[in-house]
Amino acid sequence: MQFLKSIFIAAALLLAPAAAWAKDNQVTQNPAAESSDITVGLKGLVCDFCTIALNKTFKRHKSVASTSVDLDAKTLSITLIEGRSVKDDKIIELVKNAGYTVTKITHKDGREFTPPTKS
């Protein structure tokens, strides 16, 4: 019995760092997203896998510091590295490559872009 208890404790200690790492890399949902530089309205966003795909796609971009997806509001909030920017065309391309559609892009400075709808 003591042996099993020791194995359980050892396993818990070995897995604790992995669990902490996973928690740090979890997708966070921030409905307010007040500190973001760009908010992107999305079409086709339905589940947590969508959130993961978008976060992975945008976090690879050299100008992006962090991202946050709100499934209820269907928005992606992007925080940029200070002094960097991302063009609207690039945002649309990245969203499309992830499998979704941009409905609106709103910048912190008040600029807005609505892509034309295809007829």
Buried (B, 14 or more C-beta within 10 A) or exposed (E): EEEEEEEEEEEEEEEEEEEEEEEEEEBEBBEEBEEBBBBBBBEEBEEEEBBBBBBEBBEEBEBBBBBBBBBEBBBBBBBBEEEEEBEBEEBBEBBEEBEBBBBBBBBBEEEEBEBEEEE
